Amino acid sequence: MQQRLLIATSPYRHREASVRALMLNVLYALLPGIGLYVWFFGWGVVVNAVLATLVAVSVEAAMLFARRRPLRLFLTDGSAVVTAVLLALALPPLAPWWVTVTGTAFAIAVAKHLYGGLGFNPFNPAMVGYVVLLISFPREMTMWPAAGVISGEYAGFLDSVRIIFMGSSAAGMLDAITGATPLDLMKTQLGLNQTVTEILASPVFGDFGGKGWEWLGNGFFLGGIWLLYKRVITWHIPVAVLTSLFLMALISSALDPGSHPSPLFHLFSGGAMLGAFFIATDPVSAATTPKGRLVYGAGIGILTYIIREWGGYPDGIAFAVLLMNMATPTIDYYTQPRTLGHEKP
C-alpha cells in the first residue's frame, strides 16, 4: 500500500539561521542580566561594553584587512560584538580603560584571527582575553564594586567614566565603593578558619549568594531560557555544567557544611549562570555531539568546583572552559554517533 507524502504548496519560506541572527539573539538574551548589573553595580559595565565593542570592531577590521577578507561580510555578523560584551561582563565594571582595551584586542587579534577567524578558533576568545588579564593584572581585576544595596554608594554614569578613564585621579572614590566578591570573601575567610555560617552573616551575602550577585544569576538564567526557546543553544551543556557543579557542592557541603557553602551559593555567586548559558555554549569551541556536550559541560562544572575549592582563583569558570576547549576534539571523536551501515570509530 502506497503512502502519500503531503506537503504544503510553494512558495516555501527558509528559516533564517545566519550568524548575525544568532548573535543578535545572544545580545537580546544578555539584556536582563545587563539591566540588573547596572541596577546593583552601576554604569561601569555599560561603559566597558561600549569601549570593548569599539575596540573589538576596530581590531576585527584591521585583522580582516590584513588577511584580505571581506570587511562588510564579517564586520556585520555580530561575532566581535558578542565577544566584546561577554568580556565586558566578566571584567570588574570599574576596571581601568586600558585593561578592557588590552583584553579585547588580545581576544580578537590572537584568540580569534590568528587561528583563522570565526569558525576556526579552538578556544573561546572572550575567556582567553579574560584569563590573560587575570594573570597579567591581578590587582586591577579585583576592583569589584560592592552592590549598592550594601555600600549605599552607586557609581553613576559620569562617576564610572571618571574612574575608568582617569584612574588614580579618582582613587578615593574607587576605594570607597570597591570590595571583594562573595566568592573571594568566602574563600579568604574559610582560609582564616571561619565557618560558612559565620561568613554568611556578613551583609555582603543575601539569601544564598552575594547580594546583587544572586539577581545577576537570575538575569542570566532568564536569558539562557530565551536562548533555549529560540533554539540558539541546546539544553545539554548548561544542564550538564550546572548539575555537575551543584552535585559537587552538594556532596562537599553534606560531608562538611561548616567548611563548604551550599550548592545554591556556587550557582548564584560568580559567573556560573553566565558561563553555563553564554560562554560554555560557544558553537565553535564547544563539543558538537549530544553526548559530547554532556561530557563537555560536566567537565566544566567539575573543574569549576575544583578550582574554586582548591585552586588559587575564587571563581574558575574561565579556566574550566578553556581546559575543556582543549578536550573538545577528543570528546567529539569518541562520542560520534554511529553512521548507519558503519561501525563506530
C-alpha positions in Angstrom: 0.0 0.0 0.0 1.5 3.3 -1.1 1.6 6.3 1.3 1.3 9.8 0.1 3.6 12.5 1.5 1.6 15.6 1.9 3.5 18.9 1.9 2.5 22.5 1.7 2.5 24.1 -1.7 5.1 26.7 -2.7 6.4 29.3 -2.1 8.5 27.9 0.8 9.9 30.2 3.5 13.5 29.4 4.5 14.1 29.7 8.3 16.8 32.3 8.9 19.8 30.8 10.8 22.5 33.2 9.9 25.4 34.0 12.2 24.1 37.6 12.5 20.6 36.4 13.7 22.2 34.0 16.2 24.5 36.8 17.6 21.6 39.2 17.9 19.6 36.6 19.9 22.6 36.2 22.2 22.7 40.0 22.7 19.0 40.2 23.4 19.3 37.4 25.9 22.0 39.3 27.8 19.8 42.3 28.3 18.1 41.2 31.6 21.5 40.4 33.2 23.0 43.7 32.0 20.0 45.6 33.3 20.4 44.1 36.7 24.1 44.6 36.5 23.5 48.4 36.1 20.9 48.4 38.9 23.1 46.8 41.5 26.7 47.8 40.4 26.4 51.0 38.5 27.0 52.1 34.9 30.6 50.8 34.6 29.5 47.7 32.8 27.9 49.8 30.1 30.9 52.0 29.7 33.1 48.9 29.4 30.8 47.2 27.0 30.8 50.2 24.7 34.5 50.6 24.9 35.1 46.9 24.3 32.8 46.9 21.3 34.6 49.8 19.7 37.9 48.1 20.2 36.7 44.7 19.0 35.2 46.1 15.8 38.3 48.2 15.1 40.7 45.3 15.7 38.4 43.0 13.7 38.5 45.4 10.7 42.3 45.7 10.9 42.8 41.9 11.0 40.3 41.3 8.2 42.1 43.9 6.1 45.5 42.3 6.9 44.1 38.9 6.0 42.4 40.2 2.8 39.0 39.2 3.9 35.7 41.0 3.0 35.1 43.6 5.7 31.4 44.1 5.4 30.5 40.4 5.5 32.4 39.7 8.7 32.0 43.1 10.5 28.3 42.8 10.3 28.0 39.2 11.6 28.0 40.4 15.2 30.5 37.9 16.5 33.1 40.5 17.5 30.4 42.5 19.4 29.3 39.4 21.3 32.9 38.6 22.3 33.3 42.2 23.5 30.1 42.3 25.5 30.9 38.9 27.2 34.4 40.0 28.1 33.0 43.3 29.5 30.5 41.3 31.7 33.4 39.2 33.0 35.6 42.2 33.9 35.2 44.4 37.0 32.9 47.2 35.9 35.3 49.9 37.1 38.5 48.4 35.7 40.8 50.9 34.0 40.1 51.5 30.3 43.5 50.0 29.3 42.5 46.7 30.9 39.4 46.5 28.7 41.3 47.6 25.6 44.1 45.1 26.1 41.9 42.1 26.8 39.5 42.8 23.9 42.3 43.4 21.4 44.0 40.1 22.5 40.8 38.2 22.3 40.0 39.3 18.7 43.5 39.5 17.2 45.1 36.5 18.9 42.4 34.1 20.1 40.2 34.6 17.1 42.1 35.7 14.0 45.5 34.1 14.5 43.7 30.8 14.5 41.8 31.6 11.2 38.9 33.7 12.3 35.3 32.8 13.2 34.7 29.1 13.0 38.4 28.1 13.4 39.3 29.3 16.9 39.7 26.3 19.2 39.3 28.5 22.4 36.6 30.9 23.4 38.1 34.3 22.6 36.4 36.2 25.4 37.7 33.7 28.0 41.2 33.9 26.5 41.2 37.6 26.9 39.8 37.4 30.4 42.4 34.8 31.6 45.3 36.9 30.0 44.1 39.9 32.0 43.6 37.9 35.2 47.1 36.6 35.1 48.7 39.8 33.9 46.9 42.4 36.0 45.6 40.7 39.2 45.2 43.9 41.1 43.1 45.6 38.5 41.0 42.5 38.1 40.0 42.5 41.8 38.4 46.0 41.9 34.8 44.8 42.0 32.3 47.2 43.5 30.1 46.2 46.3 26.4 46.1 45.5 24.8 49.5 46.0 22.3 47.9 48.5 25.2 47.1 50.7 27.6 50.1 50.4 24.9 52.8 49.8 27.2 54.1 47.1 26.3 53.8 43.4 28.7 54.7 40.6 26.7 56.8 38.3 27.4 57.1 34.6 29.7 60.2 34.9 31.4 58.7 38.0 32.0 55.5 36.2 33.6 57.3 33.2 35.9 59.3 35.6 37.0 56.1 37.4 37.6 54.1 34.3 39.4 56.7 32.3 41.1 58.9 35.0 42.3 56.0 37.1 44.3 57.3 40.1 42.7 60.7 39.9 39.5 59.0 41.2 41.3 56.6 43.5 39.5 57.9 46.6 36.1 57.3 45.1 37.2 53.9 43.9 38.4 52.8 47.3 35.0 53.9 48.8 32.9 51.6 46.7 35.0 48.5 45.8 35.5 45.3 47.7 35.9 41.6 47.5 33.5 39.4 45.5 31.3 37.0 47.5 33.4 34.0 46.2 36.6 35.8 47.0 35.4 36.7 50.5 34.2 33.2 51.2 37.5 31.6 50.1 39.6 34.1 52.1 37.5 33.7 55.3 37.4 30.0 55.1 41.2 30.1 54.9 41.1 32.0 58.2 39.2 29.1 59.9 35.8 30.8 60.0 32.8 28.7 59.4 30.4 29.1 56.5 27.6 30.2 58.9 29.8 32.9 60.4 30.9 34.1 56.9 27.3 34.3 55.6 26.4 36.6 58.5 28.2 39.3 56.7 26.0 41.9 55.0 27.7 41.1 51.7 25.6 37.9 51.4 21.9 37.6 50.7 19.6 34.5 50.8 22.0 32.0 49.3 24.7 34.1 47.5 26.2 37.5 47.3 23.7 40.4 47.4 23.2 41.6 43.9 25.1 38.6 42.5 22.1 36.4 43.1 20.0 38.7 40.9 22.6 38.7 38.2 22.4 34.9 38.2 18.7 35.1 37.8 19.0 37.6 35.0 21.4 35.4 33.0 19.3 32.4 33.8 16.3 34.1 32.2 18.5 35.0 29.2 19.6 31.4 28.9 15.9 30.2 28.9 15.4 32.6 26.0 18.3 31.1 24.1 16.8 27.7 24.6 13.4 28.8 23.5 14.9 30.4 20.3 16.9 27.2 19.8 20.1 29.2 19.7 21.6 26.6 22.1 20.6 23.2 23.3 20.0 22.1 26.9 22.9 19.7 27.1 25.8 22.0 28.0 24.0 24.4 30.5 22.3 21.5 32.3 25.5 19.5 32.5 27.5 22.5 33.8 25.0 23.5 36.5 24.1 19.9 37.5 27.7 18.8 37.9 28.6 22.0 39.8 25.5 21.5 42.0 26.3 17.9 42.8 30.0 18.5 43.6 29.0 21.3 46.0 26.1 19.2 47.5 28.5 16.3 48.3 31.0 18.6 49.9 28.5 20.6 51.9 26.8 17.4 53.1 30.1 16.0 54.3 31.3 19.2 56.0 28.7 22.0 56.0 31.0 24.2 58.2 33.7 24.4 55.5 31.8 24.1 52.3 29.0 26.5 51.2 25.7 25.2 49.8 25.2 24.3 46.1 23.0 27.3 45.6 25.8 29.6 46.7 28.0 28.2 43.9 25.3 28.5 41.3 24.4 32.1 42.1 27.7 33.6 43.1 30.2 34.4 40.4 29.9 33.6 36.8 28.2 30.2 36.9 25.0 31.2 35.1 26.7 33.4 32.6 29.3 30.7 31.9 26.8 27.9 31.6 24.4 29.6 29.1 26.5 32.1 27.2 30.2 31.1 27.4 30.4 27.3 27.5 27.8 27.0 24.7 30.0 28.8 22.2 29.2 26.9 19.0 32.8 27.0 17.7 34.9 25.9 20.7 32.3 23.6 22.4 31.6 19.9 21.8 29.2 19.3 18.9 27.6 15.9 19.5 24.8 15.4 22.1 26.7 13.0 24.3 29.8 15.1 23.8 28.1 18.2 25.0 27.0 16.4 28.2 30.6 15.3 28.8 32.0 18.7 27.9 29.5 20.6 30.2 30.0 18.2 33.1 33.8 18.7 32.8 33.4 22.4 33.1 31.2 22.1 36.2 33.6 19.7 37.9 36.7 21.8 37.0 35.0 25.0 38.2 34.3 23.5 41.6 37.8 22.1 41.9 39.4 25.4 41.1 37.0 27.2 43.5 37.7 24.8 46.2 41.4 24.1 45.9 42.8 26.5 43.3 44.3 29.9 43.6 41.3 31.7 41.9 37.9 32.3 43.6 35.8 31.5 40.5 37.3 29.2 37.9 34.7 29.3 35.1 37.1 30.8 32.5 39.9 28.3 33.2 37.4 25.4 33.2 36.0 26.4 29.8 39.5 26.8 28.3 40.6 23.4 29.7 37.6 21.7 28.2 38.1 23.6 24.9 41.3 21.6 24.6 39.5 18.4 25.2 36.7 19.1 22.7 38.3 17.4 19.6 38.8 14.2 21.7 35.3 14.3 23.1 33.8 14.8 19.7 35.9 11.9 18.3 34.7 9.4 20.9 31.1 10.5 21.0 30.3 10.5 17.3 27.0 8.6 16.7 27.3 5.5 14.6 26.6 6.1 10.9 24.0 3.7 9.5 25.8 0.7 8.0 29.2 1.6 9.6 30.9 0.6 12.8 31.7 3.3 15.4 35.4 4.5 15.2 
